[in-house]
Amino acid sequence: GKLTLLCDAKTDGSFLVHHFLSFYLKANCKVCFVALVQSFSHYNIVGRKLGVSLTAARECGQLVFLEGLKSSVDVFFRAQAEPHPLQFLREADVGNLQPLYEFIREALKPMEDGQAAWRYPVLLVDDLSVLLSLGLGAVAGLDFMHYCRVAVCWEQKGNIVALVHDSGDAEDEENDILLNGLSHQSHLILRAEGLATGFCRDVHGQLKILWRTPSQPAAQRDRSLTYQYKIQDKSVSFFAKGMSPAVL
């Protein structure tokens, strides 16, 4: 029943998405992956480096993959017999994400026959900022995530992991509203940031980890840690600030 928010600022936080995707597949969870950034082949290639096969997971029904790039083309140029998950791209009411919500709910509904009983349902979204670029309002995005939390986290006791970009642009109010709104709802926030000193070959950025427990008193509500990291071919190395092997 947890919501994990991934955020990246002045860097690429996609390595966090790949980590959670491979983590939940290895944990035998049912995963619905709404991929709005890259193609299936891209995630599959990275997944193989991390020890999972997205193709095999999709064939056995463990992974339900919505390829946003390909699906958007289908919405525009092909007649659909049923409402498409990204149907809002062709509608005047851009805030209508009900078809996408119904797609997610159908993908993660419990199996009736008891076969292939996965552990817990997981919704993974990469990334919500793309919806804003397509004309969706921040309030509609927050409403959509609220309904997904009710269906996945509350009703099915599953987890949600969503990535949102932090553009750092003070004029991008919609993105700030979406990011701040989800931050207040999240149980865990992972924020990847670029180094303030610029590019470094041995340190690619820093990761701020914030645990939030709203039920606790204000003084004990949040707990945070900060690490620096280096992305390698098949893994990511983390170390305390200033403790990079290259520095030592």
TINU-78469 format. One record per atom (N, C-alpha, C): residue in three letters; x, y, z. Coordinates in steps of 0.02 Angstrom, whole numbers, plus 50000, padded with zeros to 5 digits. Atoms other than C-alpha are relative to their C-alpha. Example, Ala and Ser with C-alpha at 12.3 -4.5 7.8 and 13.67 -1.06 7.14 Angstrom:
<nodes>
ALA500454994150000 ALA506154977550390 ALA500455006050000 SER499584994149997 SER506844994750357 SER499615005550037 
</nodes>
This chain:
<nodes>
GLY500394994050000 GLY500005000050000 GLY500415006350000 LYS499554994349999 LYS501445012149969 LYS500055003449933 LEU499884996050060 LEU501715026149844 LEU500725002550003 THR499314997850005 THR503525028949793 THR500065005049943 LEU499914994750050 LEU503925045149701 LEU500735000549980 LEU499344999050028 LEU505445045949589 LEU500035006849968 CYS499944993350027 CYS506065063149543 CYS500725001049976 ASP499324998450023 ASP507545068949439 ASP500045007449981 ALA499884992950013 ALA508255086449425 ALA500705000949971 LYS499374998850035 LYS509625091049300 LYS500414993649991 THR499675006450013 THR510015072649273 THR499474995149976 ASP500465005150024 ASP509235056649206 ASP499884994950056 GLY500165004649946 GLY508335046549340 GLY499714993449977 SER500315006250026 SER507825032149227 SER500304993850031 PHE499715006049968 PHE509025020349317 PHE499584997850060 LEU500445001949945 LEU507815020949463 LEU499394996149975 VAL500565003650030 VAL506385015349350 VAL500214992949983 HIS499755006750018 HIS507425000749284 HIS500104995750063 HIS499905003749938 HIS507864995849462 HIS499344997250027 PHE500635002249972 PHE506064995149523 PHE499654994949955 LEU500315004850046 LEU505474986149366 LEU500304993150009 SER499675006549992 SER506764972249384 SER499884997350071 PHE500095002149930 PHE506534971849574 PHE499324996750010 TYR500675002849990 TYR504654968749568 TYR499884993849957 LEU500065006150040 LEU504784956149426 LEU500354994150033 LYS499645005349965 LYS506074946249523 LYS499624997850062 ALA500385001649939 ALA504934947149676 ALA499344996649984 ASN500605003650020 ASN503564938349576 ASN499365004050010 CYS500584995749995 CYS502384953249579 CYS499685001149931 LYS500344998350062 LYS501074957349447 LYS500125007449987 VAL499794993250014 VAL501684973249361 VAL499625002749939 CYS500274996250056 CYS500744985549252 CYS500465006049988 PHE499504994950015 PHE502034996749168 PHE499735004749947 VAL500224994850047 VAL501395012849088 VAL500635003849978 ALA499374997250024 ALA502925017548984 ALA499865005349947 LEU500154994450044 LEU502725034648905 LEU500625003149969 VAL499384996850022 VAL504555038248868 VAL500384995949948 GLN499605004250043 GLN505455023448789 GLN499594994249972 SER500335005850031 SER505015008348683 SER500094993850043 PHE499955006349964 PHE504774990648746 PHE500694997049992 SER499345002950012 SER506404985048667 SER500545003350043 HIS499514996549957 HIS507374998348764 HIS499984997350071 TYR500055002649932 TYR506704992648932 TYR500204992750003 ASN499835007150001 ASN506944974448882 ASN500764999149999 ILE499275000550004 ILE508784977148838 ILE500325001550068 VAL499744998249934 VAL509134985849004 VAL499814994650051 GLY500235005249954 GLY508104972649096 GLY500444993749997 ARG499575005950006 ARG509184958649027 ARG500665001050036 LYS499384998649963 LYS510724967149098 LYS499904999350075 LEU500155000449929 LEU509854967249266 LEU499724993150020 GLY500175006949984 GLY509384948849255 GLY499274998249992 VAL500715001750012 VAL507554949349198 VAL499855000549925 SER500234999950069 SER506684946149033 SER499295002849998 LEU500664997050004 LEU505234957848999 LEU499574996149950 THR500385003950049 THR504734947348849 THR499694993850032 ALA500265006049966 ALA504554931548954 ALA499475001950052 ALA500494997849949 ALA503644941249092 ALA499345002049968 ARG500614998050034 ARG502414948348967 ARG499634994049972 GLU500325005950029 GLU502094931548885 GLU499654995850053 CYS500315004049947 CYS501694923049051 CYS499475003850038 GLY500534996049969 GLY500534937149103 GLY500215003850062 GLN499784996449940 GLN501604944149244 GLN500065007549986 LEU499904993050018 LEU501954960449151 LEU499495002149948 VAL500444996750048 VAL500644971249066 VAL500335006549981 PHE499594994450022 PHE501564984048961 PHE499605004449952 LEU500324995150044 LEU500784999748887 LEU500555004349969 GLU499474996350034 GLU501985006748757 GLU499715006549973 GLY500304993550015 GLY501515025048752 GLY500185002749932 LEU499794997250064 LEU502535029748598 LEU499624996749942 LYS500355003650053 LYS501755016248489 LYS499255000950005 SER500724999449990 SER500025017848565 SER499745006749978 SER500224993450022 SER499935036448530 SER499915000449925 VAL500085000350073 VAL500185032948345 VAL499364996449981 ASP500615003850013 ASP498795020148349 ASP499385004250013 VAL500574995849984 VAL497635032748431 VAL499855004949944 PHE500104994950050 PHE497905045648296 PHE499814997349931 PHE500055002250069 PHE497945035048139 PHE499604993649989 ARG500375006350009 ARG496935019248173 ARG499345000550037 ALA500665000049968 ALA495095017048210 ALA500004994850056 GLN500015004349942 GLN494815009448382 GLN499294997550013 ALA500665002849986 ALA493374997448416 ALA499795001550072 GLU500134998549930 GLU493515000848603 GLU500425006050021 PRO499614994249976 PRO494125016048702 PRO500734998050014 HIS499295001349991 HIS496025016648699 HIS500235003150066 PRO499764997049937 PRO496985019748862 PRO500225007249992 LEU499774993250013 LEU497695035648783 LEU499505003849957 GLN500524997050041 GLN496045040848705 GLN499955007550009 PHE500054992949987 PHE496185058148783 PHE500395004249949 LEU499614996450050 LEU497425062748646 LEU499565002549942 ARG500444998050055 ARG495985063848521 ARG499375003550023 GLU500614997149974 GLU494675071348635 GLU500115007350019 ALA499974992949980 ALA494265089448671 ALA500125000650075 ASP499905000049928 ASP494215085348856 ASP500654996350016 VAL499345003049991 VAL496065082448884 VAL500084996850069 GLY499935002549933 GLY495815078849068 GLY499674993350013 ASN500355006349990 ASN494845062749040 ASN500504994149995 LEU499535005749998 LEU496025048749095 LEU499654993650023 GLN500365005949978 GLN494655036349137 GLN500184993749960 PRO499795006150037 PRO495115024248993 PRO500674997450024 LEU499355002349975 LEU496905023749058 LEU499934996950069 TYR500135002949934 TYR496295020749235 TYR499674993149995 GLU500335006450009 GLU495145006749176 GLU500484994749974 PHE499495004650025 PHE496594998949081 PHE500444997450057 ILE499585002049944 ILE497664998849238 ILE499624995450048 ARG500395004049954 ARG496274992049347 ARG499874993149972 GLU500125006550032 GLU495894978149223 GLU500644995850000 ALA499365003650004 ALA497744973749208 ALA500204997150067 LEU499775002149934 LEU497994972049396 LEU499464996650042 LYS500535003149961 LYS496344964149447 LYS500204992850018 PRO499815006849978 PRO496524947749546 PRO499744994749952 MET500195005650042 MET496464931449450 MET499434996150033 GLU500575003649972 GLU494804922449471 GLU500124992550004 ASP499915007350001 ASP495394904949427 ASP500574997750045 GLY499475001949954 GLY496844905449548 GLY500664998149967 GLN499395001750035 GLN498144901849414 GLN500465006049997 ALA499494994850004 ALA499764911549407 ALA499875005550052 ALA500154995249947 ALA499414919749575 ALA500645003850017 TRP499424995949986 TRP500664933949585 TRP499935002950071 ARG499994997949930 ARG501154941349753 ARG499595006350011 TYR500354993749990 TYR500614959549746 TYR499985003849934 PRO500024995950062 PRO500054971249606 PRO500425006350008 VAL499574994150000 VAL501224985349559 VAL499855004149937 LEU500084995350056 LEU500905000649449 LEU500635004149995 LEU499394996350012 LEU502455008449373 LEU499885004849942 VAL500144994950050 VAL502325024849275 VAL500655003749984 ASP499404996550024 ASP503755032249171 ASP499815004149938 ASP500064996449938 ASP503415046449175 ASP499405004749995 LEU500614996049998 LEU501965057649228 LEU500095006849968 SER499894993450030 SER502775073549163 SER499835000149926 VAL500185000450071 VAL502455067348986 VAL499275001849990 LEU500714998450006 LEU500585068849017 LEU499895007550000 LEU500054992750001 LEU500825087349055 LEU500205002849932 SER499774997750066 SER501765089448891 SER499474998749947 LEU500535001650048 LEU500275081648801 LEU499375004150011 GLY500564995549989 GLY499105094948870 GLY499594998650062 LEU500375001649940 LEU498505086749030 LEU500155005050055 GLY499904995449944 GLY498255098149180 GLY500264996350061 ALA499725003049939 ALA499115095149346 ALA499464997250045 VAL500545002449958 VAL497465093449438 VAL499724993449974 ALA500245006350030 ALA496885079949316 ALA500504994450014 GLY499495005049985 GLY498545070949343 GLY499974997750072 LEU500065001849930 LEU498335071649531 LEU499374995950014 ASP500615003949993 ASP496545065349519 ASP500114992949974 PHE499865006650028 PHE497135051049409 PHE500414995850048 MET499595003749953 MET498475046049535 MET499614998350063 HIS500425001549941 HIS497205047249676 HIS499574993849988 TYR500415005950015 TYR496055034749591 TYR500434993849995 CYS499555005750004 CYS497535023449554 CYS500224997750069 ARG499825001949932 ARG498045023949737 ARG499434996250034 VAL500575003449970 VAL496295018949790 VAL499954992949973 ALA500085006650031 ALA496235004449666 ALA500584995450015 VAL499415004349993 VAL498024998049685 VAL500234999550072 CYS499715000049933 CYS498635003249857 CYS499494998150054 TRP500495001149947 TRP497035002949959 TRP499604993649989 GLU500425005850011 GLU495924989749878 GLU500414993549994 GLN499625006050013 GLN497284977549823 GLN500654999550040 LYS499415000049958 LYS498664982049947 LYS500654999449959 GLY499415000150042 GLY499894984549805 GLY500405006450007 ASN499564994249998 ASN501214997749769 ASN499975003949934 ILE499954995750059 ILE501395012349648 ILE500685003450001 VAL499374996450009 VAL503035019349582 VAL499915004549939 ALA500104995250054 ALA502965035149475 ALA500585004949996 LEU499464995250011 LEU504295046349400 LEU499725006649976 VAL500194993250021 VAL504075065149385 VAL500645004149994 HIS499424995750010 HIS505365077249315 HIS499925006550040 ASP499984993449970 ASP505855092849409 ASP500395004549953 SER499684996050052 SER506195105249270 SER500405005850030 GLY499654994449970 GLY506795118649391 GLY499795006749971 ASP500254993850031 ASP505825131449289 ASP499455002950043 ALA500494996849955 ALA504905143549402 ALA499345001549964 GLU500614998450038 GLU503655147149262 GLU499584993749985 ASP500365006250014 ASP503145128749245 ASP499584998350062 GLU500405000949940 GLU501775129749376 GLU499654993250001 GLU500365006450002 GLU500855114149317 GLU500444994350025 ASN499545005249978 ASN502385103149343 ASN500135000550075 ASP499884999049929 ASP502695110749514 ASP499404997650041 ILE500605002249964 ILE500885107549567 ILE499984992450002 LEU500005007350003 LEU501005089349510 LEU500534997150047 LEU499455002649960 LEU502685086549594 LEU499875001050075 ASN500134998649929 ASN502205094949759 ASN499414995950026 GLY500585003949979 GLY500505086349764 GLY500174992850013 LEU499805007049990 LEU501265069049742 LEU500494999250057 SER499525000349945 SER502645073049866 SER499654999350067 HIS500375000349937 HIS501365075650004 HIS499644993350009 GLN500355006449996 GLN500525058949962 GLN500474994050005 SER499525005650007 SER502115048449947 SER500254997750068 HIS499685002949941 HIS502825036750077 HIS500765000049994 LEU499284999950013 LEU504545036849997 LEU500145004349939 ILE499814995650056 ILE505365050049886 ILE500744998849986 LEU499315000750023 LEU506945046449787 LEU500135005449948 ARG499874994350043 ARG507645062249710 ARG500724999849975 ALA499345000150032 ALA509095060749588 ALA500175007049975 GLU499794993350019 GLU510065076849561 GLU500684999849968 GLY499344999150027 GLY511515082149455 GLY500455003650049 LEU499534996749955 LEU513085088349541 LEU500015007549988 ALA499994992750006 ALA513125106949578 ALA500645002449967 THR499364998150029 THR514935107149520 THR500064998249926 GLY499995001850070 GLY514495100249349 GLY500174992749988 PHE499875006950019 PHE514985084349257 PHE500634997350034 CYS499435003549971 CYS516125071749340 CYS500004992949973 ARG499965006750029 ARG516735055449264 ARG499874994550052 ASP500045005249949 ASP516755045949429 ASP499405000650046 VAL500604999049960 VAL515215053349515 VAL499475003049954 HIS500504997950048 HIS513645054749408 HIS499455004450030 GLY500524995949969 GLY512515063049535 GLY499914998150073 GLN500155001749931 GLN511755062149708 GLN499264998250006 LEU500685002549989 LEU510195053349772 LEU499785001750070 LYS500304998449935 LYS509145060549912 LYS499424995350013 ILE500515004849981 ILE508075047750002 ILE499605002950059 LEU500434997149948 LEU506605054250104 LEU499434995150016 TRP500555004249976 TRP505475042850207 TRP499495004550034 ARG500524995849971 ARG503815050850252 ARG499484995650035 THR500505003649961 THR502655044450389 THR499515005150027 PRO500464994649980 PRO501165056450399 PRO499674998950068 SER500355001349937 SER500445047850553 SER500425001950061 GLN499564998449945 GLN501965052450659 GLN499985007550016 PRO499944992949983 PRO502215069050752 PRO500465003649952 ALA499624996150050 ALA502975083150651 ALA500754999150008 ALA499285000749989 ALA504695081050732 ALA500274993349976 GLN499785006750020 GLN504755062550684 GLN499714997949933 ARG500375001850060 ARG503815063350521 ARG500454998049942 ASP499585001250058 ASP505225063850394 ASP500714997950022 ARG499315002249989 ARG506915055150388 ARG500344999649932 SER499694999550066 SER508155058150248 SER500744998250004 LEU499305001550010 LEU509845052450185 LEU500205002349930 THR499754997950065 THR510935058250041 THR500634996049983 TYR499425003850025 TYR512135047549939 TYR500195002749932 GLN499784998950068 GLN513155050349785 GLN500054993349965 TYR500025006450036 TYR513135037349647 TYR500385000549934 LYS499695000850066 LYS513995031149491 LYS499644994349964 ILE500365005050039 ILE513025021849357 ILE500494995949959 GLN499575004650037 GLN513935006549290 GLN499584996149950 ASP500345003450054 ASP513494994549151 ASP499414995850025 LYS500525004449975 LYS512464982349256 LYS499795001550071 SER500174998349931 SER512324990949424 SER500135007450012 VAL499874993249979 VAL512425007349518 VAL500364999750067 SER499614999749938 SER513725010949653 SER499805006250039 PHE500174994549956 PHE513215021749801 PHE500535000850053 PHE499514998549948 PHE514355030249926 PHE499835006650032 ALA500124993749964 ALA514325044250054 ALA500315005849962 LYS499744994150035 LYS514635061849992 LYS500735001050015 GLY499284999049993 GLY516475064649960 GLY500394993750011 MET499665006449986 MET516875046149983 MET500064995849937 SER499915003750062 SER517025041149800 SER500704996849999 PRO499345003250005 PRO518435028549768 PRO500495004249960 ALA499564995850039 ALA519125040749640 ALA500295005750041 VAL499764994649956 VAL519245054349773 VAL500504997350052 LEU499575002949948 LEU520005042949906 LEU500644997349970 
</nodes>
